[in-house]
Amino acid sequence: MTLKSLALISCTLSFLTVQPALAATWTVDPAQSTLGFEVQQGSSALTGRFTSWDASIEFDPDAPENADISATIRPASASTGNAQFDGTLPNGDWFDTAAFPDATFTADSVERVEGDSYRANGTLTIKGVSMPLVLDFTLAINGDTATANGVATLNRIEYGLGSGVGTDTVGDAVTVTLNLTATR
């Protein structure tokens, strides 16, 4: 073996060992996925979901730090099953969907917490207000199908959601839930 051959093999091996993990592109199945929310209303919990949203996901569970995750939510699609509450959500005091048709989440970093548990630290923007948000989620991958279940908590007052409604009527803490199925 010549010195030139050894150098070529050495360069090839070092190139292969320093390559970052390639994240897979995941496509969300909207028929099998939900984005929900829950807030205290009076003495009971009011639950709902957004029926129109999409996500862009580049993720490798072995290299979560290379993830590229974002979502666009259309607040006008919020539905609780309570006609009175649903009728107020698009209005200016709540989501103001005429002026702000989209809300967005962009992950700034993703880390493995342990096992199949991860944490995405990102920015959630609602009504033009951007705030940090932590999304904790579990991930199970079976072949080319991934299932993620996540939860995040936000303060509705900080986003100007229902600012005219006291926290004794509607709580300030909103729990957001994600149950997602995606394929690569």
N, C-alpha and C positions, 0 to 999 in steps of 0.2 A: 504494500500500500504506500502510495506516495504521500509526501507532505501536503501536497495540494489537495488530495482526496481527504486526508484527515481534517484539514482546515474546513473543507466543504461540509463534511459530516458534522463537525463541531458547530459550525454556524447554523446548520439546519436544526440540530438538536436544541441549541439555545433559543432559536426562534420559536420552536414548538413549545418550549417550557415557559416562555414569557408571554404567550398570547393570553389575553383575558378570556374568560368564559364568555361564550356567545349566548346572549339571552334569546329565548324563544319569543316569537310573536304569538300572543294569545288572542283569540277572537271570542268575545262574550256571546253567549247564547241568551238572548233576551227572554225567550220563552221559559227558561229554567233559572232565571236570575231575578232577584228583587233588591231594591234599594228602599229601605223603610225608615220610619222615624217614630218616636214615641215621646210624648210630653204629658206632664201632669195637667189635667184640666179639672179644677175643683177637687173632688175627692176620688177621682178615678183617672186612669191613664187613657189618653187619646192616642191611638195608633193610626198610622197612615203609610202611604208609599208613593213613590214617584213612578209613573208609568212610562215616562219618556226620558231616557238617559243613555249615554254610551260611554265606553271607556277604551282607552288605548293602553295596551299592556305589553311591555317587553320585560320578561322576567326569567331569571335562571335561579332556582332555589339554592344552588351551590355558590352563587355570587350575587346575593341580593343587593349588594352595594352598587351594582351596575344597572339596577332596575330603572326603567323609564315608565312611569305610571301616571296617567291623567284621566279625568272624567269630566264630562259635561252633562249637567242636569238641567232639565227644563222645569222650573218650579211651577209653571202653569199646569203641569200634569199631576200635581199633588192631589191625593185623594184619601180621605179618611172614612168615607161612608156616612159622614154627618153632613147633610146638605147645608146647614147653617154655617158650619165651620169652613166647609169646602168653598162656599160662596165668598167668604171673606179673604181666603188665602191669596188670590191674585191681586187684590187691592193694594193701594199704596202703603197702607200701614203694615202690611205683611210682606209679601214677596215683590210687590210692584212690578208685575210681569210685563206691563206695557213698556216700562223704561229699562227693565233688566230681565230679558227673556231667558238668560242662561245664568247658572251658577257653575263654578268650576272648582275642581280639586286637582292639585298637582303635587305629586310626591317629590320632596327635595332630597330625601334619603330613605333607604329601606335597610333594615338590619334583621338578622335572625335573632330572636330572643332566646329560644331553645327548641330543640326538636322541630316540630312543624309549625311553631309560633313565630310570627314576624311582627315588626312594627314599622309602619310608614309614617315618617314625619313630613308634613307637607303644609300647603297653604290652601285654605278654603276661601273662596270669594263668593259672597252673596250680596246683592244690591250694591255692588261696587266697593264693599268693605272686605278687605283681605286680612285674614287672621291665621295664625298657626293652628294646625289641627293634627292630632295624633290618631292614627287608625291602627288598632291592634287587630291582627287577623291570623287565622290558621289556614293552612294550605295542604290539601291532599291531592296528589297527582296519581292518576291511574292510566298508564299508557299515554295517550295524547289528550286526555281530559283532566282538567283541574277543577277542584271545588274549593272556593275560599269563603270563609265566614268571618266577618269583621264587625267591629263596633268602635264608635267614636262618640264623644260627648262634646257638645258646643253650648254656648250661652246665647240664646236667641236675642237678648237685649243688646249684646255687643254688635250684632249684625243689623240692628234696627228693625227686627221682626216683631211686630205687634207691640211697638213701644208705647202705644196708648192703652195697653191692656196690662193691668197689674199682675204681679207674680202670684197673688193670692187667687186669681182667676185662672191663669195659664202659667205654669211653672217656667222658670227661666232656663233650666237645663233641658236640652233636647238630646235624646240618644238616637244616633243614626246607626242603622244595621245594614249590613251588606251580606247577601247570600248569592254568590256568583258561581256560575258554571261557564267554563271557557274551554276551547280546544285550540291545539296548535297544528 
